[in-house]
Amino acid sequence: MSKEITNRSEDYSAWYTDIVKKAGLADHSAVRGCMVIKPYGFGIWEKIRDQLDFMFKETGHVNAYFPLFIPKSFLSKEAEHVEGFAKECAVVTHHRLMNDPNGNGVVVDPTSKLEEELIVRPTSETIIWNTYKDWISSYRDLPLLINQWANVVRWEMRTRLFLRTAEFLWQEGHTAHATKDEAVSETRLILDLYAEFAEEYMAMPVIKGVKTPNERFAGAIDTYTIEALMQDGKALQAGTSHFLGQNFAKAFNVTFLDENQKRDFVWATSWGVSTRLMGGLIMTHSDDSGFVVPPKLASLHVIIIPIPKPDEAIDEVALKIIAALKAKGIIAKYDTDRKKRPGFKFAEYELKGIPVRLGIGKRDLEKNQIEVARRDTKEKYSQAIDGIEDHIEQLLVDIQDNLFNRAKKFRDDRISKADTIEEFKEILDTKAGFVLAHWDGTTESEVKIKELTKATIRCIPIDNEQEDGKCILTGKPSTQRVLFARSY
């Protein structure tokens, strides 16, 4: 099966698409730019969703749901916001179809034109803040910490499964606070939560930072980001958290009476991650044999394969192992399909990235042992059946740690410094990865560097050290290096 996957070194884009499709994660749909998330892929998304949802609720957030449709006039109330999303909006203009009088199927009923067009939600700040004005009147109503799990539509011209689609799934948090400090703290709290999730569960190392004004979210005062490095040396923005100041509160007149009975506008944040994380998961860990999934996000941890086929003795042992693993919270499956040979099954589950494979044959039973194969290193060895559940429990921990450490070494080995534009270009063209370089702080220089190199400022790292230098483009003074990369 691995022969069906394009080699990464030959065509990285084709390799990625092959894994998404052949591992059964997603497929293209009949709707241009949209995808079908298949059961196996959706199972992993559910693990991502459920863990993040738990972490949000642990920090005091609650879930709600807001409409898919947004009145066009709402988007006009925050100037930067509408400018940022106007070119990506899908617009509903009519509410009814009718049979074509000429007999050519159905057509839009011209008499059903909406009085005001509706925008299919590209993000929900406007509809939510229009609602919050009815929910907030006093400091006693704050903070308001709400998240929603939803779909959004952004009319992308160039799409790629999971990474950039016209419709995608995500969560979006929208919070309201009495003070600026509380809102900034919330923004940073969520940034740290995203980073913790990416590293602890996705085994994907990230760099935390703040976006430049040119790259920040439309309508935000500050945008914080986590940036990851994929195996082709390109960066992936994996999650963002925005400090919105009072911009949306002013646009929708959301005010409150403070403890001194003084009326003021509330302070806001928004933040989100999407099914783009699935793309990041694939490109961080997978190889030329297929998908590799970290155990903490695997919808199936262990596959047990009888060799050469099921029989009563093997069945009995397999079922006992599954029960012992289940008691430890480990999800295991016994493949009893007689239509497929063991070799085919080995390749199939390797392609799907199942963390651990167990093979049981009659000779293994005679020796009271079982063959163990780990997906991350492809190592195979024999292990005693007695106590196998304890061994696998630790093995899954080891696989999770190894995937993170391997990805971190890959990332760290590809963080370079450049002091001139020539050196900058050479690194991007040969080594790729992240490049730390001085920038003079102007949008003009940022845009010009992108035009010359196709690299953008991914972020100004939060833990940045002060260092006097000169902008690689203009030679003007700079006090710190910022993080550049070509990106998705």
N, C-alpha and C positions, 0 to 999 in steps of 0.2 A: 504493500500500500504506500510506503514511503516513496516509491518510485513515481507515484502519481503527483508528488509534491515538487514544485519547482525549487531548485537549490537557492538558498538565500543569496549566495554570492553571484548568482547569474541574474536574478531578477527579483529583488526584494519585494516589490509590489505584488508580483504574481505569487510569490511564496506566501505572502500574507493572505491573499484571497483564497489560495488553495487550502490553507489551514482552516480558515473560517468555514468554507463550504464542505470540505472533505471530513472535517472533524464533527460536522453536524451542528455547528453553532448558529449559523444564520444563512439566509439565502436572499437573492434579489427578489423583488416582487413585481407584479404587473404595473404597479404605480411607479412612475419614474422617480428615482432618487430615494425610494423608501425600501425598507428591508422587512423580511419575515424573520423573527427570532425563533429558532427551532427549540423544541423541548429541552435538549441538552444545554444549549446556550442560555435559555431562559432560566434553567435550574441554577446555573452559576450566577446569573444576574439576581435571582432571588436571594442567594447567599450574601451577595454584596448588599442588596437592599435591606435584608433583615438585620445584618450586623450594624450597618450605618443607622438604621432606625432605632436599634437598641441604644447606640451611643448618643443619638440625639435626645432620646427620652431620659437617659441617665443624666443629661445636663439641663433638664427642665423643659425641653421643647415638646410640643404636642402637634398632632397632625390634623389637618383640615383639608377641604377641597374647594376650589374656586372655579368659576366657569371657563370653558374652553374658548368662548368667544368674548372679544373685547370691543366695545364701541370705538369706532375710529377716532372720535373726539377725545377719548381718554389719552391716546398716544400723543396728541397735540399739546398736552398740558405740560410736558417736560421736554424742553427743546432738544437737549443733547440726546435724550433717550430716543425720541422719534427719529432723529438723524441717524443714530446708530443702527436702527432696525428697519428703517423704511424700505430698503432694497430687498429685504428678506421676507417680507410679509405676504402671506396668502390672504386674500380678501373675499368675503362672502358678500355678494351683491343682490342675490335673489333668494327667495325662500320656497319656490315651487317649480315643478316640472309639469309638462303636459305632453300629450301625444302630438306628434308632428301631423298637421293637417294633410301633408303630402305623403304620409305613410312611412316616413323615414325614422322610425323609433321615437324617442322622446327628445324634446327640446326645452329650453328654459322658457317658462311662461313670462312674456314681457310685461304682464300686468302685476307680477309679484316682486317688483323691484323694492328693495328695502328702503325705508325712509333714511336710515343711516347705515352705511356699510359696517360689517363686523370683521374684525381681524382675528384670524385663527392664532391663538396665543403663541407668540415667539418667546415670551417670558411674561411673568404675571405682576410685575410691580404696579402697573397702573390700575388693574382691576382690584388688586388687593388693597392698595392705599385708598381707593375710592370707598371700599368697604370699611376700612379701619376708621374712617372719619365718623362712622356711626357707632363704633365700638369703644372709642377712646374719648373721655371727657375730663378725667381727673388723673392725678398721679397714682391713684389707687388702681387704675386700670393697667398700669405699667409695671414691669416690662411685659410686652406681648410677644411670646416666643412661639411662632407658628411655622410649621413645615408642611409642604404638600408633595406627594408622589404623583407625578402626572406625565403626560406627553406634551411636547411642544413641536411647532412647525417653523422651520426657517428654510426658505426656498433656496437651497444651495444649488449652484450650477454644476459643480464638480463634486461627486459623492464617492464615498468608499465605505463599505460595510463597517458598522460600529463607529468608525472614526469621524465621519461626516455624512449625515443623511438628512433628507428633507424633514422627516419626522423622527424623533428619538425620545427615549424614556429618560427621565431624570427625577431628582428631587430639587426643590427650591425652597429655601428658608427665607422668611421675611419677618423681621423683628422690629419692634418699636420700643424706644427707651426714653427715659426722662432727661438724661444728660448725654453730652458728647462722650465723656469718658466711658460710660456704660456701653454705648454703642461701639466704640473702638475696641473695648475689651471683648465684646461679643464677636466682633469680626476676627480678632486674633484667636479667640477660643476655638472658633470653627476651623480656622486655618490649621491650628495644632491638631484638632480632631481629624481633619482630612489627612494630614501628614502621618498621624499615628495609624490610621486605617490603611493607608497605602503601604507603609513599611511593615506593620505587624500582620496584616491579613493578605495583602497582595504580594508581599515580599518584594516590593518595588521601591527602591530608594528615591527620595525626592529632595529637592532644594526649595526651601521656603523663601519667598521674597515679595516685594511690592512691584507692581507694574509701573512703567513710565506713564506720564499723562497721555501720550499717544496711544498706548496699549490698554489703558484702563477701560472698564465697563462703562457703556454710555449712560451718563447721569450720575456716576459715582464720584466721590471725593478722592477715595483711594481704593485700589483693587489689590488684594493679596492673592498670591498664587502658589501652588506647588507644581514644580517642573520636574519631569522625569526624562531619562534618556533611553531611547529605543536602540535596538541592536544595529540599526543602520546609521547611527550617529545623529539622528534627528531628535529634537526635543518634542515632548508632548505635554501640553498644559492639561494637568490631570484634575484640577479643581480650583475654584476661585471663591473668594469671600470678599464682599464689597462693603465699604463704609460709605453710606449714601448721604451722610450729613442730614440736613433738613430739606434737601431738594424736593423729594417727593411729598413730604408733609406740607410744604408750601404750595406745591402744585395742586394738591387736593384738599388744602385747608384742614389738615389734621392737627388740632391743637389740644392742649390739656391745661388744667389748673394745677399749679404746683402746690407744695405744702404751705406756701406763703400767699396762696390765692392769686398768684400772678399767672397770666395766660401766656403760653409759649408754644412753639411748634415742637413736635416730638422729633427724636433723632432715630435714624433708620439704618438697617443693614439688610443685605440679601446675599445669598450664597447657594452654590449648587455643584453637584457632580452628576454625570450622565452615563449612559451606556457606552460612552467613549472609553470608560474605564475597562470595558471588555477588550477594546483594541489595545490598550496599554498592557493588559495582562498577557495577551497573545504575543505582542512584540517584545516584551521584557524577557520572557522565559522560553518560548517555543524554539524548536530546532528543526532540522531537515527531515526528521521522522514524524513531525506533527506537533500537536498542541501539548503544552506542559502547564498544568494547573497546580498552584500551591495547595497543600492539603486543607488549609483553613477555609478555602473557598470551593473545594471540590464537592460536587453533589454526589459523587461516589468515590470513596477512599480506596477500597480494595476490591479487586475482581478475582474470583477463584475459578480456575479452569481445570476441569478433569482431563487427565491424559491416559489413553487417547479419547475416552468417552466416559460418560457417567456410568457408575454401577452402584450397587447397594452399599458396599463398604466405603467407597469414596463419598457418596452422598451423605452418609452418616457423619463422617468426619467434617465435611464441609459445613453442614448445618450446625454442628457444635461450635465450629470456629466462628461462624456468623453470629450465633447467639452470644458467644463470649465477647466478640468485638462490639456488638450492639450494646452490651452492658457498659461499655466504656465510651459510648457515644460515637463509635466509628461505624460508618455506613459501608456495608459489604454486600456483594452480589455473587451468587453462584450461577455460572453460565452453563445451563444444561442443554443448550441447543445442539442437537445431533446432526444438523445439516451442515455445520461448519467444522473444519478440522482445527486442531489446536493451534497450528501455525498461523492460520488465518485469524483466529481469535487473538493471538498474541499481537499481531500487527494491527488489528482493529483497535484494541484497547491502548496500544502504544500511540496510535494516531490520535485518539481521543484524550490522551494525557492522564489516564487514571494513575494516581501516585504509586500504588503498589499492586503487583500482580502475584498471585500465589498459584503454583501449579502442583497438582496432586496426581500421582500415578500409583499403580499397585506396588512397584518397587519402593516408592517413597513410604507407603504405609508399612511395608515390611521392616523398614529402618526407623519407623516412627518419626519421619521428617517430611519436610515440605520445601519446595523450591520457592525462593523469594526473589522477585525482580523489582528494583526501584526505578521509576521512570526518569528521575532527574539525572542519574549517572549511568543508567542502563546496567548497573552491577547486578549479577545473579549469584546466589549462593544457597546452600541448604541450611535449614534451621529446624530444630526440634519442634514437633507439633505441640508438645506439652509447654504451656506458657507462651504460645505464639502470640496471644492477644497482648501480652505485656511488651513483647518485642516489637510488634507493629505499632503500638502506641508510642513508643520511643522513636521508632523509625520515622513516623510521620512528623514528629518534632524535628528530627534531624534533616528531613527533606525540606521542610519549611525554612529552617535556618540556612541550609546550603543554598537554596534558591536566592534568598536575600543576599547572602554574602557574595555569591557569584555575580549577581546583578550589581552589587555595590562596587565590587572590584572592577567590573567592566566600566561602570560610570566614572569611578575615580581615575582610572587609567586614561580616560578621555576628557579630562578637564585640563585645559592648557591656558597659558598666558600669552598674549600678543601685545607688542608695543608699537607696531607700525601696521599700516593697512596692508602692506605687502605680506608681512608675516601672518596677519589675520587671514588673508585669502588663502595662503598656502596651507595653513592648518585646516581650514574648512574643506579644501579640495582634496587633501591627502588623508588626514587623520579624522576629520569631522569631530563631532562631539560638542561639548561646551567650551566656549572660549571666554576667558576673563580679560577684559580690555577697558582702557580708559575712554570716557565719553564726555563731551563738554556740557552735557545737560540740555541741549537744544533739540527740539523736534526736527529742525531742518537737518541737523547732522544725523540724527537717528534714521530719518527717511532716506537720506542719501546713502548711508551705509547699507541699508536694505536694498536699494536700487543697484548698488555696485556688487553686492555679495550674496543677496537673497537671505541674509541672516538678520534676525530681529533681536532686540533686547528682550530676553525672556523674563528677566526680573532684576531688581537690585536686591541681592541677597540680604536677608534680615541680619545675619551675623557678619556682615561685611566689615572688613578692617579698613580704617582710613589709610590712604596711601597717596601721596602726591605724585602726579604724573601728568602726561599730556594726551589729549584726545587723539586717537589713532587716525582720525580724518582731518581735523583742523589744526591740531597742535596746540589748541587752547588748554589752559590749566584744568586739571581734574583732581578731585580729592579721593576718589575711590574707583575701583574697577566694577563693571557691571557684567552680567552674564548674557552672552550672545549665543545663538545657535540657529541653524536652519530648523524648521519645525513643520509639524502637521497642522 
